[in-house]
Amino acid sequence: MATTAAQHPLYQAAPGWLKAVADALAKAGIQVIAPVQKEEGIVDLAPVASLEAAILGNGKTLVPLKQLFFPETEVLLDYAKRDDGDVALEPEPLPAVETVVFGPRPCDAAALDVLDQVFEWDYDDVRYRARRAHTTVVAFACSEAEPECFCTSVGGNPHSERGSDILVFAAENGGALLRVVTEKGQKLIERLGSIVQPAPEGARPPAPADLAPRFDPDRVKTWLDANFEGPFWTEATLRCLGCGACSYLCPTCHCFDIVDEATWNGGKRRRNWDCCSFALFTLHASGHNPRATQAARYRQRVMHKFKYFPERFGRLACVGCGRCVRTCGVGQSLVSVLTQIEAKQGTGD
Amino acid sequence: MATETATLTASPTLIPMNYVPMKMRIVAITPETSDVKTFRLHFCDEAEGERFTFRAGQFGLYSVFGAGEATFCIASAPTRKGYIECSVKRAGKVTADLHESNEGDIIGFRGPYGNWFPIDAMRGKNLLFIGGGIGLAPLRSLIWNCLDLRDQFANITILYGARSVGDLVYKNELREWRERPDVQTVYTVDPGGEAPGWDGKVGFVPTVLSEMKPAAEGTMVITCGPPIMIKFVLASLTQLGFPMDSVITTLENRMKCGIGKCGRCNVGSKYVCKDGPVFRCSELSQLPQEF
């Protein structure tokens, strides 16, 4: 069981601390990643030389934090066919860049706890693990929620420490309180030396963003337990185009494909994000498709997040970031589907 | 639970995985039908080959470099050491490239993955194998496994059918099994699939099964074939009084990782690659019918 928030040491930093932090980390050869304006309307994570241009206020990056640990595409190995008929296999070196990421929201950090369950059970996904081991997550608490946010409906909150190594409460004057959650976070604090000091007795983080829950996941699951079949799935999901945007931008979605990218007599084997909304996802070579309709595929997405994953790994596969709601091109809102489900629960419908 | 199929859980320690396959050399290619070939594979690294063990029912990911990976069961028996075999129907990109491969070519293999047939629970029982088409491949691994340990089992019966005589796989082995005094065999082809000289039955597998009237008492059934065959085989078995926990099958959902990560083979809260591919039919009836 994790220690409670009250037990985690609190530090404070004076205005201007982020500049000093970036300098200190650069000096130590540590890569700094933070949300930056990539193009108009698009804020995303990128390596930065300084944290001055970083966008650390409220709001989420376009692509969630998972991209640092489980990238959209990555090379697993190189293969080369030799003249003597042999094949040379070269595993891609493990990622080993010491990194500190500033600015993910608590929901994105919490999603790492979900991904950890998948990538580190039975078989240890060494590429994911290496990135986790080399990356310190400094999440920033939310003082304001965005319209699509629903973390408080799925067990999170705007001040959640889950998945963070350090949780930062930014102050209006440019200073901050830092709650150190893990040993990795403590090491970073030590590295920062005089930039941060233990917070004085009685120092308190500001109030979290106010966000009323929209649905109860336990009631949703109770309905899901009894309603795999039924017209609801078709009726509620008719708009879904199966484009996969919701999965690609979901901080907990982790399905992937493994493909070869061939050149003349060699090539690379890659791992790419995949999505259960795609018709080809489950298509057998025989032509049989266990999930033949878009409704069945949407149902799988909801069931996996709110029923199957909790049954398997003891937690929801949703952190309430709302990117799927924000991104969906046809307004197929997951929150709306879930509130409809909750409304049905207990009505016999 | 007392069954092996149900008790397979995560390894006590994490197994590191970087998705890099072992290299295997194709040492023999046997054409089985117009679109099925069996490949015999040797490990390029002998030490790797000596360390390698598996149990009947497990599968692997076979790769043709440049085409990608595909999932097939290991069709040879664990009691036959030094090689593995897979039988592959030409269907997609990887299988087409495999069919174009020659003896001596190098392919990749990751595995063995998944659970296995509960052979310990089968000891002392009558075994009834029911296969259809290429679905005989995983059964073949177990059949030879059991025949190599013949005295540990009571009656062994093999019911096998295909669309046509030309679609029967492992023809030499079908003959060998038929000639053994310690195995009962019933071979059948779908109506219209017979050929001159065919001395087996003509009829769909489930129909032939109903005519055979096997006794449910003391018998375990192991079946694999096309979904439509399985559906009607299960109906026949139910009519014959077989409880579904004595009927075992193996699923082949599409997979990419083979180790419970990529999400592709999810059926309910199960991963076919980890909790299967071998399931008791009583377990399958508890799952969403997405296989």
Boltz contact constraints between the chains, C-beta under 6 A:
constraints:
  - contact:
      token1: [A, 76]
      token2: [B, 19]
      max_distance: 6.0
  - contact:
      token1: [A, 77]
      token2: [B, 20]
      max_distance: 6.0
  - contact:
      token1: [A, 79]
      token2: [B, 65]
      max_distance: 6.0
  - contact:
      token1: [A, 87]
      token2: [B, 65]
      max_distance: 6.0
  - contact:
      token1: [A, 87]
      token2: [B, 106]
      max_distance: 6.0
  - contact:
      token1: [A, 91]
      token2: [B, 18]
      max_distance: 6.0
  - contact:
      token1: [A, 91]
      token2: [B, 20]
      max_distance: 6.0
  - contact:
      token1: [A, 118]
      token2: [B, 261]
      max_distance: 6.0
  - contact:
      token1: [A, 121]
      token2: [B, 10]
      max_distance: 6.0
  - contact:
      token1: [A, 122]
      token2: [B, 10]
      max_distance: 6.0
  - contact:
      token1: [A, 122]
      token2: [B, 11]
      max_distance: 6.0
  - contact:
      token1: [A, 122]
      token2: [B, 260]
      max_distance: 6.0
  - contact:
      token1: [A, 123]
      token2: [B, 15]
      max_distance: 6.0
  - contact:
      token1: [A, 123]
      token2: [B, 17]
      max_distance: 6.0
  - contact:
      token1: [A, 123]
      token2: [B, 259]
      max_distance: 6.0
  - contact:
      token1: [A, 124]
      token2: [B, 14]
      max_distance: 6.0
  - contact:
      token1: [A, 124]
      token2: [B, 16]
      max_distance: 6.0
  - contact:
      token1: [A, 125]
      token2: [B, 17]
      max_distance: 6.0
  - contact:
      token1: [A, 126]
      token2: [B, 16]
      max_distance: 6.0
  - contact:
      token1: [A, 126]
      token2: [B, 18]
      max_distance: 6.0
  - contact:
      token1: [A, 228]
      token2: [B, 288]
      max_distance: 6.0
  - contact:
      token1: [A, 255]
      token2: [B, 262]
      max_distance: 6.0
  - contact:
      token1: [A, 255]
      token2: [B, 263]
      max_distance: 6.0
  - contact:
      token1: [A, 256]
      token2: [B, 262]
      max_distance: 6.0
  - contact:
      token1: [A, 257]
      token2: [B, 256]
      max_distance: 6.0
  - contact:
      token1: [A, 258]
      token2: [B, 69]
      max_distance: 6.0
  - contact:
      token1: [A, 258]
      token2: [B, 256]
      max_distance: 6.0
  - contact:
      token1: [A, 259]
      token2: [B, 68]
      max_distance: 6.0
  - contact:
      token1: [A, 260]
      token2: [B, 66]
      max_distance: 6.0
  - contact:
      token1: [A, 260]
      token2: [B, 68]
      max_distance: 6.0
  - contact:
      token1: [A, 262]
      token2: [B, 66]
      max_distance: 6.0
  - contact:
      token1: [A, 267]
      token2: [B, 66]
      max_distance: 6.0
  - contact:
      token1: [A, 282]
      token2: [B, 254]
      max_distance: 6.0
  - contact:
      token1: [A, 284]
      token2: [B, 254]
      max_distance: 6.0
  - contact:
      token1: [A, 285]
      token2: [B, 91]
      max_distance: 6.0
  - contact:
      token1: [A, 285]
      token2: [B, 92]
      max_distance: 6.0
  - contact:
      token1: [A, 290]
      token2: [B, 290]
      max_distance: 6.0
  - contact:
      token1: [A, 290]
      token2: [B, 291]
      max_distance: 6.0
  - contact:
      token1: [A, 291]
      token2: [B, 290]
      max_distance: 6.0
  - contact:
      token1: [A, 308]
      token2: [B, 268]
      max_distance: 6.0
  - contact:
      token1: [A, 308]
      token2: [B, 269]
      max_distance: 6.0
  - contact:
      token1: [A, 311]
      token2: [B, 269]
      max_distance: 6.0
  - contact:
      token1: [A, 312]
      token2: [B, 269]
      max_distance: 6.0
